[in-house]
Amino acid sequence: MMSIRWKPWPKKNACCPGPWKKTGCCYSNTIRDTLPDAPGKTPKVFFWRNKLNYNMSRNRLNDLDSKTYMKFLKSWFPFETGAEASFISFFTKTLDETNHPTRIGYYPDSPVLKRAIETTGRQPVSLPDQSDEQLHYALIDLRGKEPSFFGEGDLDAIFHNLFSRLKHRAYVTLWMNCGTDMAAHRCAWDVARQTTRWFEMKDEKIGCAGMTDNDQPYLGAQGGQLVYAFNFRHTLSAPKAPASLTPPPHYPEHQWDTRLRMPLWFVLKPPPRKEKVKLHPAKYPEVLVERFIKNFSRPDDVVFDPMSGTGSTQIAAVGCHRRGYGLELNETFADIARLRLEQHNVQHVAAAVYTADAGHLEQVKGLPLRFDYVITSPPYWDMLNMKGAETQKSRKEKGLPVNYSDSETDLGNCPDYATFLQRLLRIYHKVIQRLRPGGYMTVIVKNIKKKGVIYPFAWDIVDGLSDVLEPVGINFWLQDDIRLAPYGYGNAWVSNTFHQYILTFHKPGKREV
Ligand SMILES: C[S@@+](CC[C@H](N)C(=O)[O-])C[C@H]1O[C@@H](n2cnc3c(N)ncnc32)[C@H](O)[C@@H]1O
């Protein structure tokens, strides 16, 4: 099997010996020196080479230089004029095998889309049309469509048409826009799920409308509108179900209470992690948690996290004068959490992290019987057990743990996604029993991408809790402090997922004063 080695950037002007000299260092220095990004600093990019002297200029997907290519891999981007052209240029080459312009399907028949395609030198094809000419990509702009549109048959006709004409392994992008209304997001997710009957979902990108860098220390740019860009690939040999879209169910329109409103998306550049907490592979920053704790609880309230890791929730809670409680299965992480609380010299307010399986929280002595606010982040299924991921390798080299534990009760060790989701939801339901009526719960989570398959973990959590909680809020934490890696370079769209869903739920009832 071909082995792939990951190498950090060589130092500026340094040249590596041997056969890599021409393609490796020189190329990577060029990217590192010039790669711009918005907003924030130039990201560091990992450059990969393998024993076959992989050449960065070999690119079967498009005609882009590596700098432009790498920029597109980030899973969030400023949504502005010209976004159409950047998608078209990423997902297609200018000319097909016969040296004719590639053909791009588009919907709706708008002059803006048509012009955008023409400016890239490709041929626009308004969908659906009667021709049977092959298409190389399709951009379907569904911004502003009402849920009822998805039952009217227009999109069915387009998908039928595309299914027979789109080149095998070519891409389709659906654009859908959303604001702070949770129902609109759920509608978009539903349409994306239904589209998987025709095409395989490969990734999502978050387009941030009106992005400017307002240069706050931790919270950078922020805004109240976004565009989902769901990216699909034509790999199925036949549609999996009768190809007919149904309008998404009527989701209740829970508008944010203005008092609690947070920006829909924000860019976070947290301070670097301290030595001890680096032991944990997936910690969230206290500056983020503090914002939510302040929004959704009052001084002296009980804030709870059933999977506390190194105690970020409790540290943030006591910093906001709330009582901070939590459970953590892994003894080492729980010890670090307790040590951190000790170092914070918490005397003014109660706080504790117990080493325990959250699946049996009723057996934990000392845990309050009522929680006022819950904020938590689940394991990313068994992704930490996946060998070969770049972070795994670099953590191993530094002697840091690569997974949470080997325990069977650790949700990060569940063998299949369905069991994992079911067990997590069971734990959450137990936690919710102790959440007081009128209380809020926030879950910070990413959709999972494993071996080329997307598991819509964030969306499944919303569906799985909707029987007992009202999903009232959604925010996107856009990460701007992680290095880009060229997954799938030159062959396939594999984004660097640098966005996390922050989902907030409300337990029906009123808070007693
Ligand atoms: C994403 S991490 C949480 C990180 C934490 N928010 C922080 O900032 O440090 C998920 C945690 O869940 C823990 N965990 C997994 N299964 C558990 C279970 N059954 N009960 C309690 N904790 C569990 C893991 O050990 C891991 O530390």
The ligand as an ORCA input file, in Angstrom:
! r2SCAN-3c Opt
* xyz 0 1
  C     -15.703     16.343     22.922
  S     -15.108     15.788     24.442
  C     -15.590     17.051     25.569
  C     -14.554     18.103     25.698
  C     -14.887     19.151     26.718
  N     -16.023     19.934     26.309
  C     -13.677     20.067     26.945
  O     -13.695     21.216     26.512
  O     -12.678     19.595     27.502
  C     -16.170     14.458     24.870
  C     -15.829     13.804     26.191
  O     -16.818     12.823     26.465
  C     -16.203     11.838     27.283
  N     -17.084     10.650     27.303
  C     -17.262      9.708     26.351
  N     -18.188      8.810     26.746
  C     -18.614      9.201     27.974
  C     -19.570      8.688     28.891
  N     -20.272      7.576     28.618
  N     -19.757      9.360     30.057
  C     -19.059     10.485     30.352
  N     -18.131     11.005     29.522
  C     -17.915     10.380     28.339
  C     -14.846     11.643     26.631
  O     -13.914     11.072     27.529
  C     -14.498     13.087     26.235
  O     -13.659     13.691     27.181
*
